[in-house]
């Protein structure tokens, strides 16, 4: 994997919703205080409807920063909505020829999927500048990001910040990890930007969806045969995914209804997604779910 060094240039892009300029300035200062240089994409300070500038402008920043040899990493400033609108504007051949660290989560899942499918490059499901590194940011989130992108480790255990990793069985598997935000992933299913799920480990997380909607989306994946294709499943943080009524299932009951009798490894309560602190997961790299030792190992 590529390594980020102190003094390297980080490009900030806004592929989705517009952002608060005051928070952006604070994030820039925090990143510079860590010893990195920052270059801000033109659309990051723009606003067009709910988006950070028009679709062409948001895509242009990503294309430009991938081509720029001085930019060593690209970090999204925030998610929201809008990444799916620019997938057909990204220059995939150029990106494939100039791979570099690309970091984001939530709505950015659309771009993670497209870059995996079209370019075959690894990307980073990790914190974003305004969402996670502005103001008094969480130091554990930053520490784990830097352990992944700034240290040359061949393998490492995802320690889950000391929180219990839960498993539906004691099975184990190893495979390339794909996925991200569940609702966003669903919107890419069946398109040219969808990924190949055969023998992959499917990572899913979400925020603010009622539990019946989570259930419906999981049934959609199941009915498509995706759960049969993958080697295993990793469930991340599902923040604020509550019942819409007293008769609905709790979130863990939804998971149990799908995975308690599932024949493949399933790990849940993984601290990655819309949570604080959050772990960085390298999409497109190998991940081992070890149900016997109750650990996750990335390589």
C-alpha positions in Angstrom: 0.0 0.0 0.0 1.1 3.6 -0.5 2.4 5.4 2.5 1.8 9.1 3.4 4.8 10.9 4.9 5.0 14.1 6.8 5.3 17.1 4.5 3.2 15.3 1.8 0.4 17.2 0.0 -3.2 16.1 0.8 -5.9 17.2 -1.7 -9.3 18.0 -0.2 -12.3 17.3 -2.4 -16.1 17.6 -1.9 -17.8 15.0 -4.1 -21.2 15.3 -2.4 -22.9 18.0 -0.2 -21.5 21.5 0.4 -19.7 22.2 3.6 -19.3 24.8 6.2 -16.3 27.1 5.3 -15.5 27.8 9.0 -15.3 24.1 9.8 -13.3 23.5 6.6 -10.7 26.1 7.6 -10.4 24.5 11.1 -9.9 21.1 9.4 -7.3 22.4 7.1 -5.4 23.9 10.1 -5.6 20.7 12.0 -4.2 18.7 9.1 -1.4 21.2 8.6 -0.6 21.1 12.3 0.0 17.4 11.9 2.8 18.2 9.4 1.0 17.8 6.1 0.4 20.3 3.4 -3.1 20.9 2.1 -4.5 21.8 -1.3 -8.3 22.5 -1.5 -10.3 21.6 -4.6 -12.2 24.5 -6.1 -15.6 23.0 -5.5 -15.0 22.5 -1.8 -16.0 26.1 -1.1 -18.8 26.3 -3.7 -22.5 25.6 -3.4 -25.0 24.5 -6.0 -28.4 23.5 -4.5 -27.3 21.1 -1.7 -24.1 20.1 -3.5 -20.5 21.5 -3.3 -20.7 23.0 -6.7 -22.0 21.6 -10.0 -21.4 18.0 -10.9 -18.7 18.8 -13.4 -16.8 20.9 -10.9 -16.9 18.3 -8.2 -15.7 15.6 -10.6 -13.0 17.9 -12.1 -11.4 18.3 -8.7 -11.1 14.5 -8.2 -9.7 14.0 -11.8 -7.3 16.9 -11.4 -5.9 15.7 -8.0 -5.4 12.1 -9.3 -3.4 13.6 -12.2 -1.4 15.9 -10.0 1.9 14.2 -9.1 2.4 16.4 -6.1 -0.8 15.3 -4.4 -0.1 12.1 -2.5 -3.5 11.6 -0.9 -7.1 12.7 -1.6 -9.4 13.2 1.3 -13.1 14.0 1.0 -14.4 16.8 3.2 -17.8 15.2 4.0 -20.5 13.0 2.6 -24.2 13.8 2.5 -25.4 13.2 -1.0 -24.2 13.6 -4.6 -21.3 11.2 -5.3 -23.5 9.1 -7.5 -24.1 12.1 -9.8 -20.5 12.3 -10.8 -19.5 8.7 -11.4 -19.9 9.0 -15.2 -17.6 12.1 -15.1 -14.6 10.5 -13.5 -11.6 9.7 -15.7 -11.1 6.1 -14.8 -8.2 5.4 -17.1 -6.2 8.3 -15.8 -7.1 7.4 -12.2 -5.9 3.8 -12.8 -2.6 5.1 -14.1 -2.1 7.4 -11.1 -3.3 5.5 -8.1 -3.1 7.2 -4.7 -4.7 7.2 -1.3 -8.4 8.1 -1.5 -10.3 8.5 1.8 -13.9 8.9 2.7 -17.1 7.1 3.8 -20.9 7.3 3.8 -22.1 8.7 0.4 -18.5 8.3 -0.8 -19.2 4.6 -1.0 -20.4 5.2 -4.6 -16.9 6.3 -5.6 -15.2 3.5 -3.6 -17.3 1.0 -5.6 -16.6 2.7 -8.9 -12.8 2.9 -8.3 -12.7 -0.7 -7.3 -14.7 -1.8 -10.3 -13.2 0.4 -13.0 -9.6 0.8 -11.7 -8.9 -2.1 -9.4 -7.3 0.2 -6.8 -7.5 0.1 -3.0 -9.3 2.9 -1.3 -9.8 3.9 2.3 -13.1 3.8 4.2 -11.9 6.4 6.7 -12.5 9.8 8.3 -13.2 13.0 6.3 -11.8 16.5 6.9 -14.9 18.4 8.0 -16.9 15.4 9.3 -14.1 14.0 11.5 -11.0 16.3 11.7 -12.5 19.7 12.3 -12.4 21.5 15.7 -11.8 19.2 18.7 -11.6 16.0 16.7 -11.4 12.5 18.1 -7.7 11.6 18.5 -8.3 7.8 18.3 -10.0 8.2 14.9 -7.0 10.1 13.6 -4.5 7.7 15.2 -5.9 4.7 13.5 -6.1 6.5 10.1 -2.4 7.4 10.4 -1.5 3.8 11.5 -3.1 2.6 8.2 -1.8 5.3 5.7 1.4 6.4 7.3 3.0 3.2 8.6 4.3 0.4 6.5 2.7 -2.6 8.1 2.1 -5.7 6.0 -0.6 -7.0 8.4 -2.4 -5.6 11.4 -5.2 -6.5 13.8 -8.2 -4.2 13.8 -8.5 -3.7 17.6 -12.0 -2.1 17.5 -10.9 0.4 20.2 -11.3 -2.2 22.8 -15.0 -2.8 22.1 -16.2 -6.3 21.7 -16.3 -7.8 18.2 -19.4 -10.0 18.0 -19.8 -13.1 15.8 -22.8 -15.1 14.8 -20.7 -18.3 14.5 -17.0 -19.4 14.9 -16.3 -19.8 11.2 -13.4 -18.1 9.5 -12.7 -16.8 6.0 -10.3 -14.5 4.1 -11.1 -12.4 1.1 -10.9 -8.9 -0.5 -13.2 -6.5 1.4 -15.7 -4.4 -0.5 -18.7 -2.3 0.4 -19.5 0.6 2.6 -22.7 2.4 3.3 -25.6 0.0 2.9 -28.1 2.5 1.4 -25.5 3.9 -1.0 -24.3 0.5 -2.1 -27.9 -0.5 -2.9 -28.2 2.4 -5.3 -25.2 1.1 -7.3 -26.4 -2.5 -7.4 -26.8 -3.8 -11.0 -25.1 -0.7 -12.6 -21.7 -0.6 -14.3 -20.3 0.7 -11.1 -21.3 -2.4 -9.0 -18.6 -4.7 -7.8 -18.0 -8.4 -8.2 -19.0 -10.0 -5.0 -17.7 -13.5 -5.6 -15.6 -14.7 -2.6 -15.4 -11.1 -1.2 -16.0 -10.0 2.3 -18.9 -7.6 2.3 -18.7 -4.7 4.7 -21.8 -2.7 5.5 -22.7 0.3 7.7 -25.4 2.9 7.8 -26.9 5.8 9.7 -30.4 7.0 10.5 -32.3 4.3 8.7 -35.3 2.7 10.5 -34.7 -1.0 11.3 -37.4 -2.1 8.8 -35.5 -0.3 6.1 -32.3 -2.0 7.1 -34.2 -5.3 6.9 -35.6 -4.5 3.5 -32.2 -3.6 2.1 -30.6 -6.8 3.5 -33.4 -8.8 1.9 -32.7 -7.1 -1.4 -29.1 -8.2 -1.2 -30.1 -11.7 -0.1 -32.7 -12.1 -2.9 -30.0 -11.0 -5.4 -27.9 -13.9 -4.3 -25.1 -11.7 -3.0 -25.0 -13.3 0.4 -24.5 -16.6 -1.4 -21.6 -15.2 -3.4 -19.5 -13.6 -0.7 -17.1 -15.4 1.6 -18.3 -13.5 4.7 -19.9 -10.4 6.1 -18.6 -7.6 8.3 -21.2 -5.3 9.8 -19.9 -1.9 11.0 -21.6 0.9 12.9 -25.4 1.5 12.4 -25.8 4.8 14.1 -29.4 5.9 15.0 -31.0 3.0 13.2 -34.0 2.8 15.4 -37.4 1.2 15.3 -40.1 3.3 13.6 -42.8 1.8 15.9 -43.1 -0.5 18.9 -43.9 -3.5 16.8 -40.7 -3.3 14.7 -37.6 -5.4 15.2 -34.7 -4.0 17.1 -31.5 -3.7 15.0 -29.8 -6.8 16.5 -33.0 -8.8 15.9 -32.9 -7.8 12.2 -29.3 -9.0 12.1 -30.2 -12.3 13.9 -33.1 -13.0 11.5 -30.6 -12.8 8.6 -27.4 -14.2 10.0 -28.0 -16.4 13.0 -28.3 -19.5 10.8 -26.1 -18.2 7.9 -23.5 -20.7 6.9 -20.7 -18.2 6.4 -18.7 -16.0 8.9 -20.5 -12.9 10.1 -18.8 -10.3 12.4 -20.7 -7.3 13.8 -20.3 -4.4 16.1 -17.2 -3.3 14.1 -16.4 0.3 14.9 -16.3 1.8 11.4 -18.8 4.2 9.9 -20.7 7.1 11.5 -19.3 6.4 14.9 -16.7 8.1 17.2 -14.1 6.8 17.3 -14.0 5.1 13.9 -11.5 2.7 12.4 -10.1 3.0 8.9 -10.8 0.0 6.7 -8.8 -0.5 3.4 -11.3 -1.5 0.8 -9.9 -3.7 -2.0 -7.3 -5.3 0.4 -7.4 -8.7 2.1 -9.3 -9.2 5.3 -9.5 -12.2 7.5 -12.5 -12.9 9.7 -11.3 -15.3 12.4 -14.4 -16.5 14.3 -12.4 -18.8 16.5 -10.0 -16.2 17.8 -12.6 -13.4 17.5 -10.4 -11.1 15.6 -10.2 -9.2 12.3 -6.8 -9.1 10.5 -6.2 -6.8 7.5 -3.3 -7.3 5.1 
